[in-house]
Amino acid sequence: MGMQATLGKLTEAVDALKGQVKGHGEKLEQIGKEIHTAKVILSMCGGAIIVVGGIISLLIKAGLDYYVRLHAK
């Protein structure tokens, strides 16, 4: 009778551990999705910064060229 009780406790413990492992797996999947989202957002921000920086540099160059032409005469 003692063996059956011990076996029942072990079975219950294994089932509890299975539930915990499943929960941890779901948390890891969620973290993976969040990391992917963060990488996409960062790459889009980087691209936007490059585009805006290029436009600003073109405007600065055009302004400097205009300034040099005005004062070269």
TORPA-4810 file (N, C-alpha, C, O; in nm, 3 decimals):
<nodes>
NODE_1_0.081_-0.119_0.000_0.000_0.000_0.000_0.086_0.126_0.000_0.050_0.227_-0.062_M
NODE_2_0.200_0.121_0.070_0.290_0.236_0.075_0.351_0.267_-0.061_0.375_0.383_-0.094_G
NODE_3_0.376_0.164_-0.141_0.433_0.184_-0.275_0.335_0.258_-0.365_0.375_0.343_-0.444_M
NODE_4_0.206_0.225_-0.353_0.106_0.291_-0.435_0.095_0.438_-0.399_0.079_0.523_-0.487_Q
NODE_5_0.103_0.470_-0.272_0.096_0.610_-0.228_0.217_0.686_-0.278_0.205_0.800_-0.325_A
NODE_6_0.334_0.624_-0.268_0.456_0.688_-0.316_0.450_0.707_-0.466_0.488_0.813_-0.516_T
NODE_7_0.403_0.607_-0.538_0.390_0.617_-0.683_0.289_0.725_-0.721_0.309_0.797_-0.819_L
NODE_8_0.183_0.737_-0.646_0.084_0.843_-0.671_0.143_0.981_-0.651_0.118_1.072_-0.730_G
NODE_9_0.222_0.997_-0.545_0.287_1.126_-0.520_0.386_1.159_-0.630_0.393_1.274_-0.675_K
NODE_10_0.461_1.059_-0.675_0.557_1.081_-0.783_0.486_1.119_-0.913_0.530_1.209_-0.984_L
NODE_11_0.377_1.052_-0.942_0.300_1.083_-1.063_0.246_1.226_-1.055_0.249_1.299_-1.154_T
NODE_12_0.197_1.264_-0.938_0.146_1.400_-0.920_0.258_1.503_-0.937_0.238_1.608_-0.999_E
NODE_13_0.376_1.474_-0.883_0.490_1.565_-0.896_0.533_1.579_-1.041_0.564_1.689_-1.087_A
NODE_14_0.535_1.466_-1.114_0.574_1.470_-1.255_0.473_1.552_-1.335_0.512_1.630_-1.422_V
NODE_15_0.345_1.535_-1.307_0.242_1.613_-1.376_0.257_1.762_-1.347_0.241_1.845_-1.437_D
NODE_16_0.288_1.795_-1.222_0.309_1.936_-1.187_0.429_1.993_-1.262_0.425_2.106_-1.311_A
NODE_17_0.536_1.915_-1.271_0.655_1.960_-1.344_0.627_1.978_-1.492_0.678_2.071_-1.554_L
NODE_18_0.545_1.889_-1.549_0.507_1.902_-1.690_0.433_2.033_-1.714_0.458_2.101_-1.813_K
NODE_19_0.344_2.069_-1.623_0.271_2.195_-1.634_0.364_2.315_-1.626_0.348_2.412_-1.700_G
NODE_20_0.461_2.307_-1.536_0.556_2.417_-1.522_0.642_2.432_-1.647_0.668_2.543_-1.692_Q
NODE_21_0.685_2.320_-1.703_0.768_2.324_-1.824_0.688_2.384_-1.939_0.742_2.462_-2.017_V
NODE_22_0.561_2.347_-1.950_0.477_2.403_-2.056_0.464_2.554_-2.040_0.472_2.628_-2.138_K
NODE_23_0.445_2.600_-1.917_0.435_2.744_-1.890_0.564_2.817_-1.926_0.560_2.926_-1.982_G
NODE_24_0.677_2.757_-1.894_0.806_2.819_-1.927_0.825_2.825_-2.079_0.877_2.924_-2.131_H
NODE_25_0.783_2.721_-2.148_0.794_2.720_-2.293_0.711_2.831_-2.357_0.756_2.896_-2.451_G
NODE_26_0.592_2.852_-2.305_0.506_2.959_-2.358_0.568_3.096_-2.331_0.561_3.185_-2.416_E
NODE_27_0.628_3.112_-2.214_0.694_3.239_-2.182_0.811_3.264_-2.275_0.831_3.376_-2.321_K
NODE_28_0.889_3.160_-2.304_1.003_3.174_-2.394_0.958_3.210_-2.535_1.022_3.291_-2.602_L
NODE_29_0.849_3.151_-2.581_0.796_3.185_-2.713_0.754_3.331_-2.718_0.779_3.400_-2.817_E
NODE_30_0.690_3.379_-2.613_0.646_3.518_-2.607_0.767_3.612_-2.608_0.765_3.715_-2.676_Q
NODE_31_0.870_3.577_-2.532_0.991_3.660_-2.531_1.055_3.663_-2.669_1.102_3.768_-2.713_I
NODE_32_1.057_3.549_-2.738_1.112_3.544_-2.873_1.036_3.635_-2.968_1.096_3.702_-3.051_G
NODE_33_0.904_3.637_-2.956_0.823_3.725_-3.041_0.850_3.872_-3.011_0.858_3.954_-3.102_K
NODE_34_0.865_3.903_-2.882_0.892_4.041_-2.843_1.029_4.086_-2.893_1.045_4.201_-2.935_E
NODE_35_1.127_3.999_-2.889_1.261_4.033_-2.938_1.256_4.057_-3.089_1.318_4.152_-3.138_I
NODE_36_1.183_3.974_-3.162_1.171_3.993_-3.306_1.104_4.127_-3.337_1.148_4.199_-3.427_H
NODE_37_0.999_4.160_-3.262_0.931_4.288_-3.282_1.025_4.404_-3.255_1.026_4.502_-3.330_T
NODE_38_1.103_4.394_-3.150_1.198_4.501_-3.117_1.302_4.517_-3.227_1.340_4.630_-3.260_A
NODE_39_1.350_4.406_-3.283_1.449_4.415_-3.391_1.390_4.482_-3.514_1.457_4.563_-3.578_K
NODE_40_1.266_4.450_-3.547_1.201_4.512_-3.663_1.183_4.661_-3.640_1.211_4.741_-3.730_V
NODE_41_1.138_4.699_-3.522_1.117_4.841_-3.492_1.249_4.916_-3.496_1.255_5.027_-3.550_I
NODE_42_1.354_4.859_-3.439_1.484_4.925_-3.440_1.539_4.940_-3.581_1.596_5.044_-3.615_L
NODE_43_1.521_4.839_-3.665_1.570_4.850_-3.802_1.492_4.955_-3.879_1.549_5.027_-3.961_S
NODE_44_1.361_4.966_-3.855_1.281_5.068_-3.922_1.322_5.208_-3.875_1.329_5.301_-3.955_M
NODE_45_1.348_5.222_-3.745_1.393_5.352_-3.693_1.529_5.388_-3.752_1.553_5.504_-3.788_C
NODE_46_1.617_5.291_-3.762_1.748_5.316_-3.823_1.736_5.360_-3.967_1.804_5.453_-4.010_G
NODE_47_1.649_5.294_-4.042_1.627_5.333_-4.182_1.569_5.473_-4.192_1.610_5.551_-4.278_G
NODE_48_1.475_5.506_-4.104_1.417_5.640_-4.105_1.522_5.746_-4.071_1.523_5.853_-4.131_A
NODE_49_1.609_5.715_-3.976_1.715_5.810_-3.940_1.808_5.832_-4.058_1.850_5.945_-4.083_I
NODE_50_1.841_5.727_-4.131_1.929_5.739_-4.248_1.864_5.825_-4.355_1.929_5.911_-4.414_I
NODE_51_1.735_5.802_-4.381_1.664_5.880_-4.484_1.656_6.026_-4.444_1.685_6.114_-4.525_V
NODE_52_1.616_6.054_-4.320_1.605_6.192_-4.273_1.741_6.259_-4.273_1.754_6.376_-4.310_V
NODE_53_1.843_6.186_-4.231_1.979_6.242_-4.233_2.024_6.275_-4.374_2.089_6.378_-4.396_G
NODE_54_1.991_6.191_-4.470_2.026_6.219_-4.610_1.956_6.342_-4.662_2.017_6.424_-4.730_G
NODE_55_1.828_6.356_-4.631_1.753_6.474_-4.675_1.810_6.601_-4.611_1.827_6.702_-4.679_I
NODE_56_1.839_6.594_-4.483_1.895_6.711_-4.414_2.031_6.747_-4.472_2.060_6.865_-4.490_I
NODE_57_2.114_6.649_-4.501_2.245_6.680_-4.558_2.232_6.741_-4.696_2.310_6.830_-4.731_S
NODE_58_2.135_6.696_-4.776_2.113_6.759_-4.907_2.068_6.903_-4.892_2.112_6.990_-4.967_L
NODE_59_1.979_6.929_-4.795_1.934_7.066_-4.773_2.048_7.156_-4.725_2.059_7.271_-4.768_L
NODE_60_2.132_7.104_-4.638_2.246_7.183_-4.590_2.343_7.212_-4.705_2.393_7.324_-4.717_I
NODE_61_2.368_7.112_-4.789_2.458_7.132_-4.902_2.401_7.235_-4.999_2.474_7.320_-5.048_K
NODE_62_2.271_7.227_-5.026_2.208_7.324_-5.116_2.218_7.464_-5.057_2.246_7.560_-5.128_A
NODE_63_2.194_7.477_-4.926_2.205_7.607_-4.862_2.347_7.661_-4.865_2.367_7.780_-4.889_G
NODE_64_2.446_7.576_-4.841_2.586_7.621_-4.847_2.626_7.661_-4.989_2.697_7.759_-5.008_L
NODE_65_2.582_7.584_-5.088_2.612_7.619_-5.227_2.551_7.756_-5.262_2.616_7.838_-5.327_D
NODE_66_2.429_7.778_-5.219_2.363_7.907_-5.244_2.439_8.019_-5.175_2.460_8.125_-5.234_Y
NODE_67_2.480_7.998_-5.051_2.554_8.099_-4.976_2.687_8.131_-5.043_2.726_8.247_-5.052_Y
NODE_68_2.757_8.028_-5.091_2.886_8.049_-5.157_2.866_8.127_-5.288_2.946_8.215_-5.319_V
NODE_69_2.761_8.094_-5.364_2.736_8.167_-5.490_2.703_8.313_-5.463_2.745_8.399_-5.541_R
NODE_70_2.631_8.343_-5.357_2.596_8.481_-5.326_2.720_8.563_-5.288_2.733_8.679_-5.326_L
NODE_71_2.809_8.501_-5.213_2.924_8.576_-5.163_3.048_8.563_-5.251_3.151_8.624_-5.219_H
NODE_72_3.042_8.488_-5.357_3.156_8.473_-5.446_3.169_8.591_-5.540_3.277_8.613_-5.596_A
NODE_73_3.063_8.666_-5.559_3.065_8.779_-5.654_3.132_8.898_-5.600_3.142_9.000_-5.669_K
</nodes>
